[in-house]
């Protein structure tokens, strides 16, 4: 019985901790944040928790240019018309709630006979910060 309580408490701790990262996080960053608060949760538990949260649609998993996994808490949006912008250089994901996705979705449906799930669209490119470092 104590194990169920531990798992529930651990899940709650991880669930609450990921909400503190506004621009996403790596497993290493999450572990360091928990360690800095003197919260001892093993890496295996963190991996399992993030896998569960990803399956539940609470976090999005993406990879940076070095193939390092990053996660972003996204469950705070209930809108059906949103998408994400992912910077290919720094890996940051931005949540965008914008009605322009409706026009794109309608175009794809009418012209290409395909219905898209607008909750899972990730557009990649460069954020303004990273773009300023590139010389054209």
C-alpha positions, -999 to 999 in steps of 0.1 A, spaced: 0 0 0 28 24 7 41 19 -28 9 33 -43 11 63 -21 47 68 -31 39 65 -68 10 89 -65 31 114 -46 60 110 -71 37 116 -100 23 147 -84 58 161 -77 69 155 -113 36 168 -128 40 200 -107 77 204 -115 73 203 -152 49 232 -151 77 255 -138 97 252 -171 82 278 -194 103 271 -225 107 233 -222 133 212 -204 155 182 -208 155 152 -184 188 164 -170 173 199 -163 143 183 -146 165 160 -125 188 189 -115 157 210 -106 144 182 -83 178 176 -68 182 213 -60 150 211 -41 163 181 -22 137 159 -39 151 125 -46 135 109 -76 155 85 -97 161 89 -135 141 57 -143 111 72 -125 115 105 -143 117 87 -177 86 67 -169 68 97 -157 76 117 -188 66 88 -210 32 86 -192 28 124 -195 36 123 -232 11 95 -238 -15 115 -219 -8 146 -241 4 166 -211 39 171 -225 53 172 -260 86 155 -268 110 169 -294 146 167 -303 172 194 -308 199 194 -334 221 172 -312 193 146 -309 188 155 -272 152 150 -261 134 180 -248 99 182 -233 73 210 -231 43 211 -208 13 218 -231 -17 205 -212 -28 240 -202 -44 247 -236 -79 235 -243 -82 252 -276 -87 230 -307 -70 256 -329 -34 258 -318 0 248 -330 36 249 -319 67 266 -333 99 248 -327 133 265 -331 157 241 -348 187 258 -333 179 262 -296 151 237 -294 126 260 -277 89 253 -284 64 281 -285 27 274 -281 6 295 -305 -32 298 -302 -42 315 -334 -72 312 -357 -50 313 -388 -46 275 -384 -83 272 -392 -76 285 -428 -48 261 -432 -68 232 -419 -97 241 -442 -74 244 -472 -58 210 -466 -92 194 -461 -108 210 -493 -78 208 -516 -61 176 -504 -90 157 -488 -71 153 -455 -83 162 -421 -55 174 -398 -54 173 -360 -45 209 -352 -35 201 -317 -4 183 -329 10 206 -355 47 215 -350 62 240 -374 100 242 -374 123 271 -381 144 296 -362 132 318 -333 141 355 -334 170 351 -310 187 324 -331 179 341 -364 198 371 -352 230 350 -350 228 338 -386 244 361 -412 226 362 -444 
